[in-house]
Amino acid sequence: MNWFARLIYGALVWRERQHAKAGRKPGKQHKPKGKNEHLRIGSRGETLAYWHLRQAGYVIVARNRRPHSKWGELDMIGWDGSTLAFIEVKTRTGNAAGPPETVVSRRQQQRIVRSAKGYIKQMKRKPASFRFDVAGVRWDPVAGYKVHVVKDAYQV
């Protein structure tokens, strides 16, 4: 299955490079009705991060999981070997706020940890270990979107 993920990720990266070479800005390619530009950019970033993680060997079991609580959404949940990873995806089109993988605030980390603990509590088989990763997706005017994953980005 890794070959398929590599193929899809490669195709997405190629498409982003073509958009970048043509001088198109991120988020302007598709305009689905009812979606703001920042939501389109975020959605594209999550899709790229998903396929990047798949080709890196993660087994993604959930995307955009909203627990039955007030704590918020978990962008992705996946197994990296025997470790359960809760992945927050951050997409940026500029450098003003710094690298996308460094902008997960303390408050956001606490929300993700609470949601993750709720998710683990609902599991029938508890994982031996879990961690919190951040997938930073950044727009590069030459290469299109690039994905960088920081494993174990913050502690509980």
SVG drawing of the C-alpha trace seen along z (x, -y; Angstrom):
<svg xmlns="http://www.w3.org/2000/svg" viewBox="-22 -38 33 42">
<polyline fill="none" stroke="black" stroke-width="0.4" points="0.0,0.0 3.0,-2.3 3.5,-2.5 0.0,-3.8 0.5,-6.5 3.8,-7.5 2.1,-7.7 -0.7,-9.9 1.6,-12.1 3.9,-12.5 1.0,-13.5 -0.2,-16.1 3.3,-17.5 3.7,-17.6 0.4,-19.5 1.4,-22.0 4.8,-22.6 2.9,-23.2 0.6,-25.8 3.7,-27.4 5.6,-27.6 2.5,-29.1 2.6,-31.8 -0.7,-30.9 -1.2,-31.7 -2.4,-29.0 -6.1,-28.5 -7.0,-30.1 -7.2,-27.0 -10.5,-25.5 -13.5,-27.5 -16.0,-25.1 -19.2,-27.0 -19.5,-28.0 -15.8,-27.7 -13.6,-30.6 -10.1,-30.8 -8.4,-29.9 -10.6,-26.8 -9.6,-25.7 -5.9,-26.2 -6.3,-24.3 -8.1,-21.5 -5.4,-21.2 -2.8,-21.2 -4.5,-18.4 -4.8,-16.3 -1.2,-16.7 -0.2,-16.0 -2.4,-12.9 -0.7,-11.4 2.7,-12.4 2.1,-10.6 0.7,-7.5 3.8,-7.3 5.9,-7.7 4.3,-4.5 1.6,-5.9 -1.7,-4.1 -4.3,-6.8 -7.4,-5.7 -9.3,-9.0 -9.4,-12.4 -11.1,-15.5 -12.5,-13.5 -14.7,-15.6 -15.3,-13.9 -18.6,-14.0 -17.2,-16.7 -16.6,-20.4 -12.8,-20.0 -12.6,-20.3 -11.3,-18.4 -8.4,-16.1 -7.0,-16.6 -5.6,-13.1 -5.1,-10.0 -2.8,-7.3 -0.5,-4.5 3.2,-4.9 4.3,-1.4 3.0,-0.5 2.6,-4.2 -0.7,-6.0 0.0,-9.5 -2.4,-12.5 -1.4,-14.8 -2.3,-18.5 -1.9,-19.9 -0.9,-23.6 -0.9,-25.1 0.7,-28.5 1.1,-30.5 3.6,-33.0 6.4,-33.3 4.9,-36.0 3.8,-33.7 6.9,-31.6 7.1,-27.9 3.7,-26.2 4.9,-23.4 5.8,-25.9 2.5,-27.7 0.5,-25.2 -0.3,-27.3 -0.2,-26.0 -4.0,-26.3 -4.4,-24.4 -2.0,-21.7 -4.2,-21.3 -7.3,-21.0 -5.7,-18.3 -4.5,-16.4 -8.0,-16.4 -9.5,-15.2 -6.8,-12.5 -7.4,-11.3 -11.1,-11.1 -10.4,-9.2 -8.1,-6.7 -10.7,-6.2 -13.2,-5.1 -10.8,-2.6 -11.3,1.1 -7.6,1.9 -5.5,-0.8 -2.2,-1.7 1.1,-0.9 2.3,-4.5 1.0,-7.6 2.4,-10.9 1.5,-14.3 2.9,-15.2 2.6,-18.4 2.5,-18.3 3.5,-21.7 2.5,-22.5 4.1,-25.5 3.6,-27.2 6.8,-27.6 6.4,-29.9 8.8,-27.6 7.9,-24.1 4.2,-24.5 3.3,-23.1 5.9,-21.3 5.2,-19.0 7.4,-18.7 6.4,-16.4 7.6,-17.0 7.2,-13.8 6.6,-14.1 6.2,-17.9 5.0,-18.4 4.5,-16.4 1.4,-15.7"/>
</svg>
